[in-house]
């Protein structure tokens, strides 16, 4: 059995089942989760059955696809319902997210939020002077001398929920992945559920992400990356801390939104740019087609669902789910749409509600208006905008894009520690590395990049996704056709040698210069300690020894703040106070979490600054 075979379980259900266990059974919970994972499962409609042993069955009833109540998990053992099996099943199953992602659940877009009717707004407006029948007087001008009302602050229940999230996140840092088992995760789930009830969806979502990543790390999931858990933990701790200090617009950003609202946009004229395959680590697959409005605003039409790379290749030739258009995703990437009744989310996703109408229209070449303007913005400005969009901890309501539109001259292939990339020269004399967007052999990314590497001197228009790094770097998504006509979706279309303007030359790999990678950058001395905390916890970091030499190196490099943060982080990890009898007191998990969060946010900010500087013209 793997987690994907079980229905998702609501966070509060898992938390309640774990909380109801006796202390003795809580100690056995992690072992029970592991044991249950090796047992066979069977699905019959909305019910999944797990064979606990030859005589005992455990059932998860998920009407609507989610286990929503404690009673929906039943066990046939003699100790039920006070057994460990029910809690173990909930901990082994995926965590249900109360706010589904529309891209993974296309039906979630079918009923976008609607704006108030203009007629309702008129009737609700204050009456004018001619409306003498109104009971309320016409409001007069505001008194300039009256003090402005203070911005809204968090309520006591919100602060209490944020405090619970902070303590749960600090406990994860204290224990590390190795020690953050099912009981620690259940505390996070309870805190996330409470935070969502208190209108704190952003920090609650960060807590659910931490739980998901902890489970992936502990199960040996090959898609797990420590950097993802570092980001999720910093987001959790950062938003939980700021709930108590933020006010007004900042507080609204920290609270977040439970679901992306789709706002009405009326009529839109859209021009296709390209289509990219989407394959996620969770086993989802599909495509995302990018289109542009005449003012340069980017929008997307997606179709992503369980299925992997095979589904991505198939969906590319299916009709888009938008109005009455018969265009496939691949065709829309080169054509146009006229949309009426359009709805758009803050991150540019086009809603597919019943009121949306769309018909096929003429597209535009990349060299024609309005698309040509996308390539006229200097690369440094595009990179700065994309970096704001990809910033790990930015307060953003969406609307940005991490895409760059560049005119480049191909220089050839470059060998890197993790493979091969394509080196190109763009405006401002900037040498940019073009990497493979997805190495899945079913997709065309790798083969196309190697073929382009064999054509140095070729000039192309390209579209790529920014990769934050201390050197200019993109993942290559689409390009103008080397033969001069049309465009190429580099994850879906396959180039041939005959498509190159000249006979393809052998690929010569130039070794990457060590300095290009930031491996010698002293900032990594701080980043390494931040990352080392996550797998093994505070105590392990405290045993790594003296960091005086590393701090001195950071100061010599002009990073005194990094040096101070490194020293404070490692000192707080190793610090343990004793009472008057010489006994160790509990560790200061709160102080350590504060030092770790400060270091994580600082290193991320410096890394983003280095990335922005790398895109400045030479």
VENKA-V351072 format. One record per residue. RES is the residue in one letter. PSI is psi in whole degrees, 0 to 359 (999 if undefined). Layout:
# VENKA-V351072
RES:PSI
RES:PSI
This chain:
# VENKA-V351072
X:140
X:167
X:329
X:340
X:348
X:147
X:150
X:146
X:134
X:141
X:319
X:333
X:312
X:315
X:317
X:316
X:321
X:319
X:329
X:352
X:150
X:159
X:323
X:317
X:330
X:324
X:336
X:358
X:314
X:319
X:323
X:322
X:315
X:315
X:318
X:329
X:342
X:359
X:150
X:153
X:160
X:134
X:133
X:97
X:237
X:3
X:132
X:130
X:132
X:130
X:99
X:317
X:193
X:340
X:350
X:134
X:147
X:130
X:137
X:114
X:121
X:71
X:130
X:4
X:355
X:138
X:108
X:348
X:158
X:322
X:348
X:352
X:116
X:150
X:146
X:10
X:168
X:333
X:351
X:146
X:6
X:21
X:170
X:343
X:321
X:315
X:321
X:320
X:318
X:322
X:333
X:337
X:158
X:155
X:129
X:136
X:119
X:341
X:90
X:151
X:120
X:331
X:329
X:340
X:83
X:330
X:340
X:341
X:351
X:344
X:68
X:157
X:141
X:152
X:157
X:145
X:134
X:327
X:323
X:322
X:324
X:317
X:338
X:351
X:154
X:140
X:150
X:179
X:329
X:347
X:79
X:347
X:351
X:145
X:335
X:140
X:160
X:128
X:134
X:179
X:148
X:145
X:113
X:335
X:347
X:137
X:141
X:142
X:141
X:149
X:152
X:137
X:167
X:144
X:161
X:317
X:323
X:317
X:319
X:319
X:320
X:322
X:320
X:321
X:318
X:312
X:321
X:319
X:320
X:326
X:325
X:317
X:322
X:316
X:330
X:174
X:319
X:328
X:354
X:74
X:201
X:325
X:313
X:319
X:323
X:327
X:318
X:317
X:318
X:317
X:322
X:318
X:315
X:319
X:321
X:322
X:334
X:19
X:44
X:63
X:329
X:305
X:328
X:318
X:324
X:322
X:318
X:323
X:320
X:316
X:315
X:318
X:324
X:316
X:320
X:318
X:316
X:336
X:358
X:25
X:124
X:341
X:353
X:138
X:132
X:323
X:326
X:319
X:324
X:313
X:316
X:319
X:318
X:323
X:316
X:307
X:320
X:313
X:322
X:320
X:320
X:341
X:322
X:346
X:340
X:162
X:159
X:228
X:324
X:320
X:320
X:320
X:322
X:321
X:317
X:188
X:140
X:334
X:146
X:119
X:138
X:122
X:145
X:138
X:2
X:230
X:138
X:138
X:118
X:146
X:127
X:142
X:302
X:170
X:134
X:141
X:146
X:118
X:118
X:161
X:339
X:2
X:7
X:152
X:156
X:206
X:162
X:121
X:130
X:134
X:161
X:143
X:165
X:333
X:5
X:355
X:137
X:140
X:164
X:151
X:117
X:158
X:93
X:131
X:172
X:135
X:341
X:200
X:325
X:319
X:322
X:316
X:324
X:320
X:334
X:333
X:18
X:157
X:143
X:148
X:76
X:108
X:216
X:13
X:137
X:5
X:141
X:167
X:316
X:321
X:321
X:329
X:349
X:2
X:205
X:169
X:144
X:116
X:135
X:151
X:28
X:146
X:140
X:135
X:165
X:334
X:13
X:5
X:133
X:128
X:152
X:39
X:171
X:335
X:358
X:129
X:138
X:136
X:154
X:140
X:173
X:139
X:193
X:144
X:159
X:340
X:2
X:155
X:148
X:356
X:328
X:331
X:336
X:332
X:359
X:344
X:134
X:145
X:323
X:321
X:320
X:318
X:320
X:318
X:316
X:325
X:324
X:325
X:325
X:358
X:132
X:331
X:19
X:146
X:105
X:144
X:14
X:195
X:345
X:172
X:145
X:16
X:146
X:144
X:109
X:148
X:124
X:160
X:124
X:136
X:337
X:183
X:151
X:132
X:133
X:166
X:328
X:12
X:216
X:140
X:170
X:127
X:134
X:158
X:126
X:185
X:147
X:9
X:27
X:123
X:118
X:140
X:129
X:114
X:165
X:132
X:327
X:126
X:7
X:124
X:341
X:339
X:164
X:0
X:305
X:312
X:319
X:319
X:318
X:326
X:319
X:329
X:339
X:9
X:61
X:145
X:346
X:135
X:131
X:156
X:133
X:159
X:127
X:165
X:129
X:134
X:110
X:120
X:163
X:8
X:156
X:125
X:136
X:155
X:131
X:124
X:321
X:158
X:161
X:152
X:131
X:333
X:353
X:355
X:129
X:189
X:166
X:122
X:104
X:347
X:345
X:315
X:147
X:119
X:157
X:161
X:329
X:343
X:343
X:147
X:328
X:162
X:134
X:133
X:156
X:147
X:116
X:124
X:117
X:132
X:144
X:143
X:134
X:324
X:344
X:343
X:355
X:8
X:332
X:359
X:130
X:345
X:331
X:341
X:322
X:316
X:324
X:318
X:325
X:314
X:324
X:336
X:323
X:314
X:319
X:350
X:178
X:313
X:321
X:321
X:323
X:341
X:5
X:354
X:184
X:141
X:22
X:317
X:320
X:320
X:321
X:322
X:320
X:321
X:320
X:332
X:5
X:25
X:63
X:328
X:317
X:321
X:316
X:321
X:320
X:315
X:315
X:321
X:310
X:326
X:318
X:333
X:326
X:345
X:126
X:118
X:157
X:153
X:187
X:341
X:8
X:6
X:143
X:133
X:160
X:146
X:153
X:79
X:327
X:314
X:321
X:318
X:322
X:315
X:319
X:316
X:316
X:316
X:319
X:316
X:321
X:312
X:324
X:319
X:319
X:318
X:320
X:323
X:319
X:322
X:314
X:319
X:328
X:337
X:2
X:146
X:146
X:999
